[in-house]
Amino acid sequence: MPGQSEASPQQGAAPQHIRSEATRLLCAGVYFDVQFRRRVIEQLVEHEERPIAPSLGIDALPVLAHALYARRREAETGLVLLAVWAAFIWLGLAGVGSQMVLPVPIPWFLAYGLVCLVSRSVRGGPGAVFTLGRAVLKEATRGRLKAVLPVLPFAVSFAYWAAVLFTLFSGADAWAAVVFPALLVPPLWAYRAHVVSVMRHKLSRGAYARTPREKLPDSEQYRRIGAAIDREQHASLAIYDPFRPFVGAGEPYQPWSFVMELKRRAGQEQPKRLDPTRRPGPGADAGAGAAPLTGREVIDLITPRLEALRTSAAASSRDRLRGLEIDEMVYLPVGAARDQVTYEPDAVRQHLDGAVGEGGEARRHFLRVRVGAWDEQVAVSLLVRVHTQGGMLVLEVVPHVLTPVRPEFKSVDVITAPTDDGLLREAVRGLITSPAAGCAAGISLIHTAVSVFRTWLTLPQYAIPDGPATSVRELGSVPEISLLQEMDISRYVKTLQDRIASGVREALRTKGYETGEFEQYVINVNGGGVFIGKMSGGAVASGERASAKQVDAAAEAGGGRS
């Protein structure tokens, strides 16, 4: 069984996500989807030079722990099967207990190898024939290729065993053709029983809430990787590649930005530009004159409105907004090696304070607002950036959506359900599925050997520093969402954007700036359009049922909107 650690992660993790439903399904998914398991190991082990992307709504460390353990158990099963196949081939070449198939002179191990290859290459395996309807079988008899393919594994297996029976009844010695396929069943049966045990005792809904947090294998390499994951995955500092920003947040969802010149309302005092080299005298009024608007002030006015939204949702409904997460993030470009980036709270706080309102191209500060809906199956994140340098207000809102975890990973709940499978049923099931499963185990053994050798050879911890390419959560997601989920996403985004806009508008009013242009833009954004405040001829709106009106000079001067 995978190793276990304390129930709580190390410093920097988010405890509320350790037991999330998405984490449980992703842990189960590494047993169901070999490609998903390989990608997880590739990103977190073979590319150790890459920091892990922010793990939104999940805990990536137990997913990697289960992936490594599943790979090891499957490799062990593949080694046992390899030994059986070696004996089968040796006896076939020696002609001991293995006569040629009649009337075609093909060794038995080649014939059974063909059965395994066909069963593996055709989706559905040999057992798929038992789920075929009468209409599909009727199409198969007409030679339709798509209908024939599910039947092909069963047909090849039937031909093999018919040839075996024909040879035995002919009096020829063909015991190896029967014994060795049977010897391939127990290792696969044991592996399947072990996977079922893990699902029932560790990954079922009830057991997962009580099981201690998994940890990586006890070696120097995995201790180093595990410490890095705990340090990075839920930190307020993230490393990014300029060509791959916001990895881990999901797909962009209607991002927008706004740039406006800060103009004082009529009768408002202009801010004084103080000489930084001049010290005020003893009688000078240090607070004389209105200070210019800063990005920190805007963020500090947005945050209470979002917190109030969370409080009201918790008090009056079961809406997912009651679990709204609000935090500040700073993104740093790739530069230093992974082990040289410090995630100490004081260093992160210095980056946050220095980057807010900075407006630079490399280090970027964001207010991150996140809603985990549908049991963390759908996660909406809004990244908000504000800076006010050069007499301009720049507001950038970048919504992202994480789509649901793959539905096939929910098979864990089917496996953990109580069943009355008898010994005979399990034996028949193992005999039917062993050709495809044995071939898959052999292929997985090759991939495992290549992966381990490549990691040993390249020493990825010393590679050129790089940013994350993808996240564990994104690897286990589907590309589409349902209509109900799309409706919820739209509602969350519009609700949060409204609170963000009200915070910015209040910041402008408090400092005595005109708000008409900003309000006009917000109206068009919430309606699905895009407003351009300064252009020859007026305004433009695009999108479904969007509209825009030209703002005349008189209305603009008065701060109103048409």
SULNORPE-V846853 format. One record per pair of residues at least 12 apart in sequence whose C-alpha atoms are under 8 Angstrom apart, sorted by sequence separation. I is the first residue (numbers start at 1). J is the second residue. D is the distance in Angstrom with one decimal. If there is no record, write none. Layout:
BEGIN
((I J D) (I J D))
END
This chain:
BEGIN
((309 321 7.3) (310 322 4.6) (369 381 5.5) (370 382 6.4) (384 396 5.7) (385 397 6.6) (521 533 7.6) (529 541 5.0) (530 542 5.7) (538 550 4.5) (539 551 7.5) (550 562 7.2) (164 177 6.8) (309 322 7.8) (310 323 6.7) (352 365 6.6) (368 381 6.7) (369 382 5.1) (383 396 7.9) (384 397 4.7) (505 518 7.5) (529 542 4.8) (530 543 7.6) (537 550 7.5) (538 551 6.6) (549 562 6.6) (93 107 7.9) (164 178 7.6) (310 324 5.8) (368 382 5.7) (369 383 6.6) (383 397 5.7) (384 398 6.5) (505 519 7.6) (528 542 7.6) (529 543 5.1) (92 107 6.3) (367 382 7.9) (368 383 4.7) (382 397 6.6) (383 398 5.0) (528 543 5.7) (529 544 7.4) (92 108 6.8) (367 383 5.7) (368 384 6.4) (382 398 5.6) (383 399 6.2) (517 533 6.7) (528 544 6.5) (529 545 8.0) (530 546 7.9) (92 109 6.6) (272 289 5.7) (307 324 7.9) (366 383 5.6) (367 384 4.9) (382 399 4.2) (524 541 7.2) (528 545 7.6) (529 546 4.8) (531 548 6.7) (271 289 5.6) (272 290 6.9) (366 384 5.2) (367 385 6.5) (381 399 5.6) (382 400 6.3) (527 545 7.9) (528 546 6.0) (529 547 6.8) (270 289 7.2) (271 290 4.7) (272 291 6.9) (307 326 7.9) (366 385 4.8) (380 399 7.1) (381 400 5.1) (527 546 6.3) (44 64 7.7) (89 109 6.0) (269 289 6.9) (270 290 6.7) (271 291 5.3) (306 326 7.8) (365 385 6.3) (366 386 7.8) (380 400 5.9) (381 401 6.4) (88 109 6.5) (129 150 6.5) (269 290 6.7) (271 292 5.8) (330 351 6.8) (364 385 7.9) (380 401 4.7) (501 522 7.0) (128 150 6.3) (129 151 5.7) (330 352 5.9) (379 401 5.7) (380 402 6.6) (524 546 7.1) (41 64 6.7) (128 151 7.4) (303 326 7.6) (329 352 7.1) (378 401 7.0) (379 402 5.0) (524 547 7.2) (40 64 6.6) (126 150 7.6) (328 352 7.4) (378 402 5.5) (379 403 7.0) (524 548 7.1) (125 150 7.3) (126 151 7.4) (129 154 6.7) (330 355 7.2) (377 402 7.7) (378 403 5.2) (41 67 7.0) (124 150 6.4) (126 152 7.7) (377 403 6.6) (378 404 5.3) (40 67 7.4) (41 68 7.3) (122 149 6.6) (123 150 7.0) (126 153 4.6) (127 154 7.1) (359 386 7.9) (377 404 4.2) (122 150 6.9) (125 153 6.2) (126 154 4.7) (359 387 5.6) (376 404 7.8) (377 405 5.9) (498 526 7.9) (125 154 7.9) (333 362 5.9) (357 386 5.9) (358 387 6.3) (359 388 7.9) (497 526 8.0) (37 67 5.6) (122 152 7.8) (332 362 6.5) (333 363 6.7) (356 386 7.5) (357 387 4.0) (359 389 7.3) (122 153 7.1) (126 157 7.6) (331 362 8.0) (332 363 4.9) (356 387 7.2) (357 388 6.4) (358 389 7.7) (331 363 5.7) (332 364 6.8) (357 389 7.5) (494 526 6.5) (30 63 7.5) (330 363 6.9) (331 364 5.2) (23 57 7.8) (37 71 8.0) (118 152 7.7) (119 153 4.9) (330 364 5.6) (331 365 6.4) (22 57 7.2) (23 58 5.0) (27 62 6.8) (118 153 5.9) (330 365 4.5) (331 366 8.0) (22 58 6.2) (23 59 6.1) (27 63 4.6) (30 66 6.9) (31 67 7.3) (329 365 5.8) (330 366 6.2) (20 57 6.9) (23 60 7.4) (26 63 6.2) (27 64 7.9) (30 67 5.3) (328 365 7.4) (329 366 5.2) (20 58 6.3) (28 66 8.0) (115 153 7.1) (118 156 7.7) (328 366 5.9) (329 367 6.2) (19 58 8.0) (27 66 6.1) (31 70 6.2) (328 367 4.5) (329 368 6.6) (517 556 7.4) (17 57 5.3) (18 58 6.3) (23 63 7.1) (27 67 7.5) (30 70 7.2) (327 367 6.1) (328 368 5.7) (516 556 6.9) (17 58 5.0) (18 59 5.2) (115 156 6.0) (326 367 7.3) (327 368 5.4) (520 561 6.3) (17 59 6.0) (115 157 5.9) (326 368 5.9) (327 369 6.7) (517 559 7.4) (519 561 7.7) (325 368 7.9) (326 369 4.7) (516 559 4.6) (517 560 7.9) (325 369 5.7) (326 370 6.6) (515 559 6.2) (516 560 4.9) (517 561 7.1) (115 160 7.6) (324 369 7.1) (325 370 5.1) (514 559 5.4) (515 560 7.9) (516 561 5.5) (13 59 8.0) (324 370 5.9) (325 371 6.5) (324 371 5.2) (112 160 7.1) (323 371 6.8) (324 372 7.7) (111 160 7.0) (323 372 7.5) (321 371 6.4) (320 371 6.8) (320 372 7.0) (320 373 5.9) (296 356 6.2) (102 163 7.3) (295 356 6.2) (296 357 6.4) (101 163 6.8) (295 357 4.3) (2 65 6.9) (101 164 7.6) (294 357 6.5) (2 66 6.7) (102 167 6.7) (101 167 7.0) (2 69 6.2) (1 69 7.7) (108 176 7.9) (109 177 7.5) (299 367 7.4) (405 473 7.7) (108 177 5.9) (112 181 7.9) (406 476 6.0) (402 473 8.0) (403 474 8.0) (405 476 5.5) (406 477 5.3) (402 474 7.1) (405 477 4.3) (406 478 5.3) (99 172 6.9) (404 477 5.5) (405 478 6.1) (99 173 5.9) (403 477 5.8) (404 478 5.9) (98 173 6.4) (99 174 5.6) (402 477 7.6) (403 478 6.1) (97 173 5.6) (98 174 4.9) (403 479 6.6) (404 480 8.0) (97 174 5.6) (98 175 6.7) (403 480 6.7) (404 481 7.0) (97 175 5.7) (98 176 5.5) (403 481 6.3) (97 176 5.6) (98 177 6.7) (91 176 8.0) (299 386 7.5) (88 176 7.2) (298 386 7.3) (401 489 7.9) (236 327 7.8) (238 329 7.4) (240 331 6.6) (242 333 6.8) (295 386 5.4) (88 180 6.5) (236 328 6.5) (237 329 5.8) (238 330 6.4) (239 331 5.8) (240 332 6.2) (241 333 5.9) (295 387 4.8) (236 329 4.8) (237 330 5.0) (238 331 4.9) (239 332 4.9) (240 333 5.1) (241 334 5.8) (294 387 6.9) (295 388 5.9) (236 330 6.4) (237 331 6.0) (238 332 6.2) (239 333 5.7) (240 334 5.9) (294 388 5.8) (399 493 7.2) (85 180 7.9) (237 332 7.4) (239 334 6.0) (293 388 6.8) (294 389 8.0) (84 180 7.2) (84 183 7.3) (84 184 7.0) (81 184 6.3) (81 187 7.2) (237 343 7.1) (80 187 7.0) (378 485 7.4) (235 343 7.3) (380 489 6.7) (77 187 6.1) (77 188 6.9) (228 339 8.0) (232 343 7.5) (237 348 6.4) (382 493 7.6) (231 343 7.0) (236 348 7.0) (380 492 7.5) (380 493 7.5) (77 191 6.9) (74 191 7.4) (73 191 7.4) (371 492 7.7) (337 464 7.6) (338 465 6.7) (337 465 5.2) (262 391 5.6) (336 465 6.7) (261 391 6.1) (262 392 5.4) (335 465 6.6) (261 392 4.5) (262 393 6.3) (334 465 6.7) (335 466 7.9) (249 381 6.7) (260 392 5.6) (261 393 6.2) (334 466 6.0) (259 392 6.8) (260 393 5.2) (334 467 6.0) (259 393 5.6) (260 394 6.7) (333 467 8.0) (258 393 7.8) (259 394 4.6) (258 394 5.7) (259 395 6.5) (257 394 7.4) (258 395 5.1) (257 395 5.5) (258 396 6.4) (257 396 4.2) (256 396 6.2) (257 397 6.0) (255 396 7.9) (256 397 5.5) (255 397 5.9) (256 398 6.5) (255 398 4.4) (254 398 7.4) (255 399 5.7) (253 398 7.3) (254 399 6.6) (252 398 6.9) (253 399 5.1) (252 399 5.9) (253 400 5.2) (66 214 7.8) (68 216 7.9) (252 400 4.4) (253 401 6.5) (65 214 6.4) (251 400 5.2) (252 401 6.5) (65 215 5.9) (250 400 5.5) (251 401 5.3) (62 213 6.7) (65 216 4.9) (249 400 5.8) (250 401 5.0) (251 402 6.5) (62 214 5.0) (64 216 7.4) (65 217 7.4) (249 401 6.7) (250 402 4.4) (61 214 7.5) (62 215 6.2) (249 402 6.4) (250 403 7.3) (61 215 7.0) (62 216 7.7) (61 216 7.6) (31 195 7.4) (61 226 6.8) (61 229 6.7) (60 229 7.6) (61 230 7.5) (28 199 7.2) (321 492 7.8) (60 233 7.7) (59 233 7.9) (28 203 6.8) (27 203 7.6) (48 225 7.2) (51 228 7.6) (52 229 6.3) (51 229 7.8) (54 232 7.2) (55 233 5.2) (56 234 7.7) (24 203 6.3) (53 232 7.7) (54 233 4.7) (55 234 6.3) (45 225 7.3) (52 232 6.4) (53 233 6.2) (54 234 5.9) (44 225 7.7) (51 232 7.0) (52 233 6.0) (54 235 7.5) (24 208 7.2) (54 238 7.1) (53 238 7.3) (53 239 7.9) (51 239 6.9) (19 208 7.3) (19 209 6.4) (306 496 7.3) (56 248 7.0) (54 247 7.5) (55 248 6.4) (56 249 7.0) (306 499 6.3) (53 247 6.0) (54 248 5.5) (305 499 6.0) (306 500 7.6) (18 213 7.8) (53 248 5.4) (54 249 7.5) (305 500 7.7) (1 198 7.5) (302 499 6.9) (302 500 5.5) (305 503 6.9) (302 501 8.0) (302 502 7.4) (303 503 7.9) (302 503 4.3) (301 503 5.1) (302 504 6.7) (301 504 7.2) (7 211 7.9) (9 213 7.8) (299 503 7.9) (7 212 4.7) (8 213 7.1) (298 503 6.8) (301 506 7.4) (6 212 6.0) (7 213 4.9) (298 504 5.8) (301 507 6.6) (5 212 6.2) (6 213 6.0) (4 212 6.0) (5 213 5.5) (204 412 6.9) (205 413 7.8) (4 213 5.8) (5 214 5.8) (203 412 7.3) (204 413 6.6) (298 507 5.7) (4 214 4.4) (5 215 5.6) (297 507 7.1) (3 214 5.7) (4 215 5.2) (2 214 6.5) (3 215 5.4) (204 416 6.1) (2 215 7.2) (3 216 6.6) (199 412 6.1) (2 216 7.7) (3 217 6.7) (293 507 7.7) (2 217 7.8) (200 415 7.5) (293 508 7.7) (199 415 7.0) (200 416 4.8) (10 227 8.0) (13 230 5.9) (199 416 6.1) (12 230 6.3) (13 231 7.2) (293 511 6.5) (11 230 7.0) (12 231 5.4) (196 415 6.5) (292 511 7.4) (10 230 5.9) (11 231 6.6) (12 232 7.0) (13 233 6.8) (14 234 6.0) (196 416 7.2) (291 511 7.9) (9 230 6.8) (10 231 7.4) (12 233 7.6) (13 234 5.0) (247 468 6.7) (290 511 7.2) (12 234 5.6) (13 235 7.1) (247 469 6.8) (248 470 6.4) (12 235 5.4) (244 467 7.8) (247 470 5.8) (248 471 5.0) (244 468 7.8) (247 471 6.7) (248 472 7.9) (250 474 6.5) (241 466 6.9) (244 469 6.9) (248 473 7.1) (241 467 4.8) (248 474 6.5) (240 467 4.9) (241 468 7.3) (239 467 6.0) (240 468 6.6) (239 468 7.7) (189 430 6.2) (188 430 7.4) (268 512 6.1) (185 430 5.9) (185 431 6.1) (188 434 6.8) (265 512 5.9) (264 512 5.8) (265 513 5.3) (182 431 7.2) (185 434 5.9) (188 437 7.2) (264 513 4.3) (265 514 5.2) (184 434 6.9) (188 438 7.2) (263 513 5.4) (264 514 5.8) (262 513 6.3) (263 514 5.7) (262 514 7.3) (184 438 7.4) (260 517 7.7) (260 518 7.5) (258 521 7.9) (51 338 6.3) (49 337 7.3) (50 338 6.9) (49 338 6.1) (266 558 7.6) (265 558 7.7) (265 559 7.2) (127 432 6.3) (126 432 6.5) (127 433 6.7) (126 433 6.7) (125 433 7.1) (126 436 7.8) (125 436 6.4) (57 372 6.9) (120 435 7.4) (119 435 6.3) (120 436 4.4) (119 436 4.9) (120 437 7.5) (117 435 7.7) (118 436 7.9) (57 376 6.2) (116 435 4.3) (117 436 7.2) (120 439 6.4) (115 435 6.6) (116 436 5.4) (120 440 6.9) (57 379 7.6) (116 438 7.4) (117 439 6.8) (56 379 7.9) (116 439 6.0) (22 375 7.2) (21 375 6.0) (22 376 5.8) (20 375 7.4) (21 376 6.6) (22 377 6.3) (20 376 7.1) (21 377 7.9) (81 438 7.1) (78 438 7.5) (82 442 7.3) (81 442 7.6) (78 441 5.0) (79 442 7.9) (77 441 6.9) (78 442 5.2) (75 441 7.0) (78 444 7.6) (79 445 7.5) (74 441 6.3) (75 442 8.0) (78 445 5.7) (75 444 6.8) (74 444 7.3) (75 445 4.9) (74 445 7.3) (71 444 7.9) (75 448 7.0) (32 408 7.9) (32 409 6.9) (71 448 7.2) (26 405 7.5) (29 408 7.8) (25 405 7.4) (29 409 4.9) (28 409 6.2) (22 405 6.7) (26 409 7.0) (25 409 5.6) (28 412 6.4) (25 410 6.4) (25 412 7.6) (46 451 7.5) (46 454 7.7) (46 455 5.5) (34 444 8.0) (45 455 7.8) (49 460 5.8) (48 460 5.4) (49 461 4.9) (60 472 6.5) (47 460 5.7) (48 461 5.2) (49 462 6.9) (46 460 6.4) (47 461 7.6) (49 463 6.0) (49 464 7.1) (50 465 6.6) (51 466 7.7) (53 468 5.6) (58 473 7.3) (49 465 5.6) (50 466 5.1) (51 467 6.3) (52 468 5.9) (53 469 8.0) (55 471 7.1) (49 466 6.4) (50 467 5.3) (51 468 5.8) (53 470 6.9) (54 471 7.5) (55 472 7.5) (56 473 7.7) (50 468 5.3) (53 471 5.5) (55 473 7.0) (50 469 8.0) (52 471 7.1) (43 469 7.7) (43 470 7.6) (40 472 6.2) (40 475 7.6) (39 475 7.5) (36 475 6.7) (36 476 6.8) (26 473 7.7) (29 476 7.8) (26 476 6.6))
END
